[in-house]
Amino acid sequence: MALRYLIQNGIAVIPKSVHRERMAENLAVLDFALTPSEFSAISRLNGNSSLFGWY
């Protein structure tokens, strides 16, 4: 869900893995979207602040 959250937030991500199963999981984040309540819940996890200026 973390990858989906970043992608849905317009942040480019480059996941790294050498394991076929994990690569498939990383690609699977393109098959769904977080609901507004899920997106909001994840956003609140960090106190709505970012070290990278994403908010």
All heavy atoms as TSV, in Angstrom:
chain	resi	resn	atom	element	x	y	z
A	1	MET	N	N	0.814	-1.191	0.000
A	1	MET	CA	C	0.000	0.000	0.000
A	1	MET	C	C	0.858	1.255	0.000
A	1	MET	O	O	0.426	2.279	-0.480
A	1	MET	CB	C	-0.950	-0.011	1.179
A	1	MET	CG	C	-2.082	-1.001	0.993
A	1	MET	SD	S	-3.314	-0.916	2.276
A	1	MET	CE	C	-4.468	0.223	1.603
A	2	ALA	N	N	2.052	1.161	0.537
A	2	ALA	CA	C	2.922	2.329	0.563
A	2	ALA	C	C	3.289	2.772	-0.853
A	2	ALA	O	O	3.270	3.973	-1.151
A	2	ALA	CB	C	4.180	2.050	1.374
A	3	LEU	N	N	3.590	1.813	-1.726
A	3	LEU	CA	C	3.899	2.174	-3.106
A	3	LEU	C	C	2.692	2.820	-3.777
A	3	LEU	O	O	2.817	3.819	-4.484
A	3	LEU	CB	C	4.324	0.940	-3.906
A	3	LEU	CG	C	5.720	0.407	-3.661
A	3	LEU	CD1	C	5.946	-0.865	-4.472
A	3	LEU	CD2	C	6.764	1.439	-4.007
A	4	ARG	N	N	1.513	2.250	-3.567
A	4	ARG	CA	C	0.297	2.796	-4.166
A	4	ARG	C	C	0.042	4.206	-3.666
A	4	ARG	O	O	-0.338	5.085	-4.430
A	4	ARG	CB	C	-0.899	1.891	-3.852
A	4	ARG	CG	C	-2.194	2.364	-4.457
A	4	ARG	CD	C	-2.114	2.297	-5.964
A	4	ARG	NE	N	-2.674	3.506	-6.529
A	4	ARG	CZ	C	-2.764	3.762	-7.831
A	4	ARG	NH1	N	-2.309	2.896	-8.711
A	4	ARG	NH2	N	-3.272	4.862	-8.265
A	5	TYR	N	N	0.258	4.433	-2.380
A	5	TYR	CA	C	0.069	5.756	-1.788
A	5	TYR	C	C	0.981	6.776	-2.467
A	5	TYR	O	O	0.535	7.858	-2.844
A	5	TYR	CB	C	0.357	5.710	-0.285
A	5	TYR	CG	C	0.299	7.059	0.374
A	5	TYR	CD1	C	-0.917	7.627	0.722
A	5	TYR	CD2	C	1.459	7.775	0.637
A	5	TYR	CE1	C	-0.973	8.873	1.318
A	5	TYR	CE2	C	1.411	9.024	1.231
A	5	TYR	CZ	C	0.191	9.566	1.577
A	5	TYR	OH	O	0.140	10.804	2.160
A	6	LEU	N	N	2.237	6.441	-2.634
A	6	LEU	CA	C	3.174	7.370	-3.273
A	6	LEU	C	C	2.792	7.625	-4.727
A	6	LEU	O	O	2.788	8.783	-5.174
A	6	LEU	CB	C	4.593	6.823	-3.177
A	6	LEU	CG	C	5.177	6.748	-1.772
A	6	LEU	CD1	C	6.513	6.013	-1.789
A	6	LEU	CD2	C	5.326	8.130	-1.164
A	7	ILE	N	N	2.472	6.578	-5.466
A	7	ILE	CA	C	2.084	6.734	-6.868
A	7	ILE	C	C	0.831	7.585	-6.979
A	7	ILE	O	O	0.749	8.504	-7.802
A	7	ILE	CB	C	1.873	5.357	-7.526
A	7	ILE	CG1	C	3.225	4.643	-7.660
A	7	ILE	CG2	C	1.185	5.488	-8.880
A	7	ILE	CD1	C	3.114	3.184	-8.029
A	8	GLN	N	N	-0.147	7.310	-6.149
A	8	GLN	CA	C	-1.410	8.040	-6.191
A	8	GLN	C	C	-1.217	9.497	-5.766
A	8	GLN	O	O	-2.000	10.357	-6.118
A	8	GLN	CB	C	-2.436	7.343	-5.295
A	8	GLN	CG	C	-3.863	7.668	-5.631
A	8	GLN	CD	C	-4.824	6.698	-4.971
A	8	GLN	OE1	O	-4.601	5.487	-4.962
A	8	GLN	NE2	N	-5.894	7.223	-4.423
A	9	ASN	N	N	-0.150	9.754	-5.031
A	9	ASN	CA	C	0.155	11.110	-4.582
A	9	ASN	C	C	1.026	11.848	-5.604
A	9	ASN	O	O	1.466	12.967	-5.353
A	9	ASN	CB	C	0.856	11.052	-3.218
A	9	ASN	CG	C	0.633	12.281	-2.389
A	9	ASN	OD1	O	-0.225	13.096	-2.679
A	9	ASN	ND2	N	1.409	12.418	-1.341
A	10	GLY	N	N	1.296	11.208	-6.741
A	10	GLY	CA	C	2.063	11.841	-7.808
A	10	GLY	C	C	3.564	11.800	-7.594
A	10	GLY	O	O	4.302	12.562	-8.212
A	11	ILE	N	N	4.024	10.916	-6.746
A	11	ILE	CA	C	5.448	10.812	-6.442
A	11	ILE	C	C	6.017	9.616	-7.199
A	11	ILE	O	O	5.504	8.501	-7.097
A	11	ILE	CB	C	5.664	10.635	-4.925
A	11	ILE	CG1	C	5.108	11.864	-4.208
A	11	ILE	CG2	C	7.133	10.416	-4.609
A	11	ILE	CD1	C	4.945	11.686	-2.722
A	12	ALA	N	N	7.055	9.845	-7.975
A	12	ALA	CA	C	7.687	8.766	-8.736
A	12	ALA	C	C	8.426	7.840	-7.784
A	12	ALA	O	O	9.139	8.292	-6.899
A	12	ALA	CB	C	8.654	9.344	-9.757
A	13	VAL	N	N	8.233	6.553	-7.972
A	13	VAL	CA	C	8.913	5.565	-7.140
A	13	VAL	C	C	9.626	4.568	-8.044
A	13	VAL	O	O	9.165	4.250	-9.134
A	13	VAL	CB	C	7.943	4.816	-6.200
A	13	VAL	CG1	C	7.388	5.746	-5.157
A	13	VAL	CG2	C	6.818	4.157	-6.965
A	14	ILE	N	N	10.747	4.090	-7.571
A	14	ILE	CA	C	11.504	3.076	-8.289
A	14	ILE	C	C	11.783	1.946	-7.298
A	14	ILE	O	O	12.799	1.958	-6.604
A	14	ILE	CB	C	12.817	3.642	-8.866
A	14	ILE	CG1	C	12.524	4.833	-9.767
A	14	ILE	CG2	C	13.576	2.556	-9.622
A	14	ILE	CD1	C	13.747	5.585	-10.224
A	15	PRO	N	N	10.855	0.986	-7.207
A	15	PRO	CA	C	11.081	-0.118	-6.274
A	15	PRO	C	C	12.193	-1.035	-6.786
A	15	PRO	O	O	12.372	-1.192	-7.991
A	15	PRO	CB	C	9.739	-0.838	-6.233
A	15	PRO	CG	C	9.075	-0.483	-7.510
A	15	PRO	CD	C	9.597	0.868	-7.913
A	16	LYS	N	N	12.934	-1.603	-5.870
A	16	LYS	CA	C	14.030	-2.491	-6.222
A	16	LYS	C	C	13.771	-3.865	-5.624
A	16	LYS	O	O	13.421	-3.990	-4.463
A	16	LYS	CB	C	15.339	-1.938	-5.670
A	16	LYS	CG	C	16.539	-2.812	-5.907
A	16	LYS	CD	C	17.693	-2.336	-5.062
A	16	LYS	CE	C	18.371	-3.329	-4.204
A	16	LYS	NZ	N	17.954	-4.611	-3.928
A	17	SER	N	N	13.938	-4.864	-6.444
A	17	SER	CA	C	13.839	-6.230	-5.945
A	17	SER	C	C	14.497	-7.173	-6.942
A	17	SER	O	O	14.492	-6.926	-8.145
A	17	SER	CB	C	12.387	-6.642	-5.740
A	17	SER	OG	O	12.343	-7.945	-5.200
A	18	VAL	N	N	15.029	-8.241	-6.437
A	18	VAL	CA	C	15.576	-9.290	-7.296
A	18	VAL	C	C	14.709	-10.546	-7.234
A	18	VAL	O	O	14.991	-11.518	-7.909
A	18	VAL	CB	C	17.039	-9.636	-6.905
A	18	VAL	CG1	C	17.949	-8.451	-7.147
A	18	VAL	CG2	C	17.127	-10.113	-5.475
A	19	HIS	N	N	13.655	-10.494	-6.427
A	19	HIS	CA	C	12.764	-11.641	-6.253
A	19	HIS	C	C	11.527	-11.493	-7.140
A	19	HIS	O	O	10.829	-10.481	-7.092
A	19	HIS	CB	C	12.345	-11.765	-4.786
A	19	HIS	CG	C	13.519	-11.903	-3.870
A	19	HIS	ND1	N	14.236	-13.066	-3.755
A	19	HIS	CD2	C	14.117	-11.012	-3.046
A	19	HIS	CE1	C	15.220	-12.895	-2.906
A	19	HIS	NE2	N	15.177	-11.648	-2.455
A	20	ARG	N	N	11.279	-12.504	-7.944
A	20	ARG	CA	C	10.163	-12.474	-8.901
A	20	ARG	C	C	8.819	-12.185	-8.215
A	20	ARG	O	O	8.014	-11.417	-8.713
A	20	ARG	CB	C	10.097	-13.799	-9.650
A	20	ARG	CG	C	9.012	-13.845	-10.702
A	20	ARG	CD	C	9.042	-15.142	-11.492
A	20	ARG	NE	N	10.292	-15.377	-12.164
A	20	ARG	CZ	C	10.604	-14.900	-13.372
A	20	ARG	NH1	N	9.744	-14.154	-14.018
A	20	ARG	NH2	N	11.759	-15.170	-13.923
A	21	GLU	N	N	8.581	-12.796	-7.054
A	21	GLU	CA	C	7.316	-12.604	-6.351
A	21	GLU	C	C	7.135	-11.147	-5.923
A	21	GLU	O	O	6.053	-10.587	-6.034
A	21	GLU	CB	C	7.242	-13.514	-5.120
A	21	GLU	CG	C	7.289	-14.994	-5.416
A	21	GLU	CD	C	8.713	-15.510	-5.648
A	21	GLU	OE1	O	9.687	-14.844	-5.231
A	21	GLU	OE2	O	8.846	-16.576	-6.276
A	22	ARG	N	N	8.206	-10.545	-5.444
A	22	ARG	CA	C	8.133	-9.150	-4.999
A	22	ARG	C	C	7.944	-8.217	-6.193
A	22	ARG	O	O	7.234	-7.228	-6.115
A	22	ARG	CB	C	9.403	-8.794	-4.233
A	22	ARG	CG	C	9.364	-7.410	-3.672
A	22	ARG	CD	C	8.134	-7.235	-2.845
A	22	ARG	NE	N	8.513	-6.860	-1.526
A	22	ARG	CZ	C	7.684	-6.513	-0.608
A	22	ARG	NH1	N	6.395	-6.492	-0.858
A	22	ARG	NH2	N	8.080	-6.198	0.576
A	23	MET	N	N	8.568	-8.527	-7.310
A	23	MET	CA	C	8.381	-7.721	-8.525
A	23	MET	C	C	6.915	-7.740	-8.944
A	23	MET	O	O	6.357	-6.709	-9.318
A	23	MET	CB	C	9.266	-8.241	-9.653
A	23	MET	CG	C	10.725	-7.993	-9.477
A	23	MET	SD	S	11.607	-8.704	-10.885
A	23	MET	CE	C	13.236	-8.842	-10.212
A	24	ALA	N	N	6.302	-8.922	-8.873
A	24	ALA	CA	C	4.882	-9.044	-9.223
A	24	ALA	C	C	4.029	-8.235	-8.257
A	24	ALA	O	O	3.073	-7.564	-8.670
A	24	ALA	CB	C	4.459	-10.508	-9.213
A	25	GLU	N	N	4.355	-8.272	-6.968
A	25	GLU	CA	C	3.620	-7.476	-5.981
A	25	GLU	C	C	3.759	-5.982	-6.271
A	25	GLU	O	O	2.797	-5.221	-6.156
A	25	GLU	CB	C	4.129	-7.769	-4.572
A	25	GLU	CG	C	3.747	-9.119	-4.043
A	25	GLU	CD	C	4.386	-9.411	-2.690
A	25	GLU	OE1	O	5.058	-8.516	-2.129
A	25	GLU	OE2	O	4.199	-10.531	-2.201
A	26	ASN	N	N	4.962	-5.559	-6.642
A	26	ASN	CA	C	5.184	-4.147	-6.946
A	26	ASN	C	C	4.355	-3.703	-8.153
A	26	ASN	O	O	3.810	-2.601	-8.164
A	26	ASN	CB	C	6.668	-3.872	-7.189
A	26	ASN	CG	C	7.497	-3.968	-5.928
A	26	ASN	OD1	O	6.980	-3.874	-4.817
A	26	ASN	ND2	N	8.789	-4.164	-6.085
A	27	LEU	N	N	4.253	-4.539	-9.162
A	27	LEU	CA	C	3.438	-4.201	-10.327
A	27	LEU	C	C	1.946	-4.226	-10.023
A	27	LEU	O	O	1.164	-3.499	-10.640
A	27	LEU	CB	C	3.742	-5.160	-11.483
A	27	LEU	CG	C	5.076	-4.939	-12.182
A	27	LEU	CD1	C	5.335	-6.036	-13.201
A	27	LEU	CD2	C	5.117	-3.568	-12.851
A	28	ALA	N	N	1.545	-5.027	-9.060
A	28	ALA	CA	C	0.128	-5.149	-8.718
A	28	ALA	C	C	-0.450	-3.861	-8.140
A	28	ALA	O	O	-1.671	-3.694	-8.139
A	28	ALA	CB	C	-0.082	-6.306	-7.739
A	29	VAL	N	N	0.392	-2.939	-7.681
A	29	VAL	CA	C	-0.139	-1.688	-7.131
A	29	VAL	C	C	-0.774	-0.821	-8.211
A	29	VAL	O	O	-1.489	0.133	-7.899
A	29	VAL	CB	C	0.931	-0.857	-6.369
A	29	VAL	CG1	C	1.537	-1.650	-5.252
A	29	VAL	CG2	C	1.987	-0.320	-7.300
A	30	LEU	N	N	-0.550	-1.158	-9.473
A	30	LEU	CA	C	-1.155	-0.403	-10.568
A	30	LEU	C	C	-2.575	-0.860	-10.863
A	30	LEU	O	O	-3.279	-0.218	-11.645
A	30	LEU	CB	C	-0.284	-0.527	-11.823
A	30	LEU	CG	C	1.164	-0.061	-11.661
A	30	LEU	CD1	C	1.957	-0.354	-12.919
A	30	LEU	CD2	C	1.227	1.408	-11.303
A	31	ASP	N	N	-3.012	-1.941	-10.229
A	31	ASP	CA	C	-4.330	-2.529	-10.498
A	31	ASP	C	C	-5.438	-2.019	-9.583
A	31	ASP	O	O	-6.568	-2.473	-9.689
A	31	ASP	CB	C	-4.265	-4.055	-10.367
A	31	ASP	CG	C	-3.390	-4.689	-11.435
A	31	ASP	OD1	O	-3.164	-4.044	-12.472
A	31	ASP	OD2	O	-2.935	-5.819	-11.217
A	32	PHE	N	N	-5.120	-1.128	-8.663
A	32	PHE	CA	C	-6.144	-0.622	-7.754
A	32	PHE	C	C	-5.814	0.802	-7.346
A	32	PHE	O	O	-4.724	1.297	-7.605
A	32	PHE	CB	C	-6.268	-1.518	-6.513
A	32	PHE	CG	C	-5.101	-1.422	-5.563
A	32	PHE	CD1	C	-5.146	-0.576	-4.466
A	32	PHE	CD2	C	-3.954	-2.173	-5.764
A	32	PHE	CE1	C	-4.072	-0.479	-3.593
A	32	PHE	CE2	C	-2.880	-2.091	-4.899
A	32	PHE	CZ	C	-2.937	-1.240	-3.815
A	33	ALA	N	N	-6.764	1.463	-6.740
A	33	ALA	CA	C	-6.556	2.810	-6.198
A	33	ALA	C	C	-7.026	2.814	-4.751
A	33	ALA	O	O	-7.964	2.099	-4.390
A	33	ALA	CB	C	-7.342	3.839	-7.003
A	34	LEU	N	N	-6.357	3.585	-3.934
A	34	LEU	CA	C	-6.783	3.730	-2.545
A	34	LEU	C	C	-8.062	4.546	-2.491
A	34	LEU	O	O	-8.233	5.498	-3.265
A	34	LEU	CB	C	-5.701	4.434	-1.730
A	34	LEU	CG	C	-4.357	3.721	-1.615
A	34	LEU	CD1	C	-3.346	4.620	-0.921
A	34	LEU	CD2	C	-4.497	2.417	-0.870
A	35	THR	N	N	-8.943	4.190	-1.583
A	35	THR	CA	C	-10.160	4.982	-1.395
A	35	THR	C	C	-9.771	6.272	-0.673
A	35	THR	O	O	-8.698	6.349	-0.057
A	35	THR	CB	C	-11.184	4.216	-0.545
A	35	THR	OG1	O	-10.642	4.037	0.768
A	35	THR	CG2	C	-11.541	2.876	-1.174
A	36	PRO	N	N	-10.617	7.279	-0.740
A	36	PRO	CA	C	-10.313	8.515	-0.016
A	36	PRO	C	C	-10.061	8.289	1.476
A	36	PRO	O	O	-9.163	8.903	2.055
A	36	PRO	CB	C	-11.550	9.378	-0.247
A	36	PRO	CG	C	-12.069	8.916	-1.567
A	36	PRO	CD	C	-11.815	7.429	-1.577
A	37	SER	N	N	-10.810	7.376	2.095
A	37	SER	CA	C	-10.598	7.135	3.523
A	37	SER	C	C	-9.268	6.423	3.779
A	37	SER	O	O	-8.578	6.719	4.755
A	37	SER	CB	C	-11.761	6.351	4.129
A	37	SER	OG	O	-11.871	5.084	3.545
A	38	GLU	N	N	-8.879	5.495	2.909
A	38	GLU	CA	C	-7.579	4.831	3.046
A	38	GLU	C	C	-6.441	5.827	2.854
A	38	GLU	O	O	-5.468	5.839	3.611
A	38	GLU	CB	C	-7.435	3.699	2.023
A	38	GLU	CG	C	-8.331	2.512	2.277
A	38	GLU	CD	C	-8.343	1.531	1.128
A	38	GLU	OE1	O	-8.187	1.951	-0.055
A	38	GLU	OE2	O	-8.522	0.335	1.398
A	39	PHE	N	N	-6.578	6.659	1.834
A	39	PHE	CA	C	-5.557	7.670	1.538
A	39	PHE	C	C	-5.397	8.625	2.717
A	39	PHE	O	O	-4.283	8.947	3.136
A	39	PHE	CB	C	-5.953	8.430	0.269
A	39	PHE	CG	C	-4.829	9.227	-0.325
A	39	PHE	CD1	C	-3.916	8.626	-1.177
A	39	PHE	CD2	C	-4.683	10.566	-0.038
A	39	PHE	CE1	C	-2.878	9.353	-1.733
A	39	PHE	CE2	C	-3.651	11.297	-0.587
A	39	PHE	CZ	C	-2.752	10.693	-1.436
A	40	SER	N	N	-6.513	9.043	3.273
A	40	SER	CA	C	-6.496	9.946	4.425
A	40	SER	C	C	-5.869	9.288	5.643
A	40	SER	O	O	-5.075	9.914	6.360
A	40	SER	CB	C	-7.919	10.404	4.735
A	40	SER	OG	O	-7.943	11.220	5.862
A	41	ALA	N	N	-6.205	8.031	5.880
A	41	ALA	CA	C	-5.653	7.311	7.033
A	41	ALA	C	C	-4.137	7.184	6.924
A	41	ALA	O	O	-3.417	7.379	7.904
A	41	ALA	CB	C	-6.297	5.936	7.152
A	42	ILE	N	N	-3.642	6.885	5.739
A	42	ILE	CA	C	-2.198	6.774	5.549
A	42	ILE	C	C	-1.535	8.136	5.712
A	42	ILE	O	O	-0.469	8.255	6.322
A	42	ILE	CB	C	-1.875	6.149	4.175
A	42	ILE	CG1	C	-2.350	4.696	4.147
A	42	ILE	CG2	C	-0.380	6.226	3.878
A	42	ILE	CD1	C	-2.299	4.054	2.778
A	43	SER	N	N	-2.164	9.179	5.197
A	43	SER	CA	C	-1.613	10.537	5.320
A	43	SER	C	C	-1.454	10.955	6.768
A	43	SER	O	O	-0.510	11.663	7.124
A	43	SER	CB	C	-2.504	11.544	4.601
A	43	SER	OG	O	-2.490	11.316	3.221
A	44	ARG	N	N	-2.372	10.516	7.620
A	44	ARG	CA	C	-2.319	10.897	9.036
A	44	ARG	C	C	-1.228	10.160	9.811
A	44	ARG	O	O	-0.859	10.575	10.903
A	44	ARG	CB	C	-3.673	10.656	9.696
A	44	ARG	CG	C	-4.735	11.652	9.289
A	44	ARG	CD	C	-5.982	11.532	10.150
A	44	ARG	NE	N	-6.509	10.178	10.230
A	44	ARG	CZ	C	-7.406	9.649	9.397
A	44	ARG	NH1	N	-7.887	10.373	8.407
A	44	ARG	NH2	N	-7.837	8.423	9.563
A	45	LEU	N	N	-0.689	9.092	9.256
A	45	LEU	CA	C	0.321	8.309	9.968
A	45	LEU	C	C	1.576	9.110	10.290
A	45	LEU	O	O	2.228	8.879	11.279
A	45	LEU	CB	C	0.704	7.064	9.157
A	45	LEU	CG	C	-0.355	5.982	9.062
A	45	LEU	CD1	C	0.122	4.869	8.138
A	45	LEU	CD2	C	-0.693	5.430	10.436
A	46	ASN	N	N	1.918	10.068	9.449
A	46	ASN	CA	C	3.130	10.837	9.683
A	46	ASN	C	C	2.847	12.239	10.214
A	46	ASN	O	O	3.708	13.106	10.147
A	46	ASN	CB	C	3.974	10.911	8.414
A	46	ASN	CG	C	3.308	11.736	7.336
A	46	ASN	OD1	O	2.209	12.210	7.496
A	46	ASN	ND2	N	3.982	11.894	6.217
A	47	GLY	N	N	1.669	12.480	10.717
A	47	GLY	CA	C	1.331	13.794	11.258
A	47	GLY	C	C	1.181	14.868	10.194
A	47	GLY	O	O	1.356	16.046	10.457
A	48	ASN	N	N	0.897	14.445	8.944
A	48	ASN	CA	C	0.726	15.363	7.817
A	48	ASN	C	C	1.945	16.251	7.597
A	48	ASN	O	O	1.831	17.420	7.268
A	48	ASN	CB	C	-0.533	16.208	7.981
A	48	ASN	CG	C	-1.783	15.374	7.810
A	48	ASN	OD1	O	-1.796	14.434	7.015
A	48	ASN	ND2	N	-2.804	15.680	8.569
A	49	SER	N	N	3.125	15.694	7.785
A	49	SER	CA	C	4.351	16.428	7.484
A	49	SER	C	C	5.296	15.498	6.731
A	49	SER	O	O	5.170	14.288	6.785
A	49	SER	CB	C	5.014	16.922	8.771
A	49	SER	OG	O	5.413	15.824	9.563
A	50	SER	N	N	6.233	16.090	6.023
A	50	SER	CA	C	7.175	15.319	5.240
A	50	SER	C	C	8.550	15.949	5.323
A	50	SER	O	O	8.680	17.186	5.344
A	50	SER	CB	C	6.718	15.265	3.779
A	50	SER	OG	O	7.728	14.685	2.977
A	51	LEU	N	N	9.546	15.131	5.342
A	51	LEU	CA	C	10.908	15.632	5.296
A	51	LEU	C	C	11.311	16.067	3.900
A	51	LEU	O	O	12.319	16.724	3.709
A	51	LEU	CB	C	11.877	14.541	5.787
A	51	LEU	CG	C	11.698	14.055	7.211
A	51	LEU	CD1	C	12.641	12.897	7.491
A	51	LEU	CD2	C	11.952	15.188	8.185
A	52	PHE	N	N	10.487	15.701	2.918
A	52	PHE	CA	C	10.842	15.938	1.515
A	52	PHE	C	C	9.981	16.996	0.836
A	52	PHE	O	O	10.092	17.186	-0.363
A	52	PHE	CB	C	10.749	14.617	0.752
A	52	PHE	CG	C	11.561	13.521	1.385
A	52	PHE	CD1	C	10.943	12.546	2.133
A	52	PHE	CD2	C	12.933	13.510	1.262
A	52	PHE	CE1	C	11.680	11.539	2.736
A	52	PHE	CE2	C	13.675	12.522	1.864
A	52	PHE	CZ	C	13.067	11.537	2.604
A	53	GLY	N	N	9.107	17.659	1.557
A	53	GLY	CA	C	8.291	18.723	0.980
A	53	GLY	C	C	7.166	18.244	0.091
A	53	GLY	O	O	6.734	18.947	-0.804
A	54	TRP	N	N	6.668	17.031	0.310
A	54	TRP	CA	C	5.594	16.494	-0.529
A	54	TRP	C	C	4.231	17.023	-0.159
A	54	TRP	O	O	3.269	16.828	-0.864
A	54	TRP	CB	C	5.564	14.986	-0.447
A	54	TRP	CG	C	6.780	14.326	-1.021
A	54	TRP	CD1	C	7.645	14.866	-1.938
A	54	TRP	CD2	C	7.274	13.045	-0.731
A	54	TRP	NE1	N	8.641	13.995	-2.219
A	54	TRP	CE2	C	8.452	12.852	-1.493
A	54	TRP	CE3	C	6.857	12.029	0.091
A	54	TRP	CZ2	C	9.187	11.687	-1.452
A	54	TRP	CZ3	C	7.593	10.870	0.132
A	54	TRP	CH2	C	8.744	10.699	-0.630
A	55	TYR	N	N	4.094	17.714	0.964
A	55	TYR	CA	C	2.762	18.164	1.401
A	55	TYR	C	C	2.683	19.646	1.383
A	55	TYR	O	O	3.564	20.363	1.638
A	55	TYR	CB	C	2.436	17.629	2.803
A	55	TYR	CG	C	2.441	16.136	2.853
A	55	TYR	CD1	C	3.529	15.436	3.314
A	55	TYR	CD2	C	1.335	15.438	2.401
A	55	TYR	CE1	C	3.521	14.055	3.325
A	55	TYR	CE2	C	1.338	14.056	2.426
A	55	TYR	CZ	C	2.424	13.372	2.884
A	55	TYR	OH	O	2.409	12.015	2.899
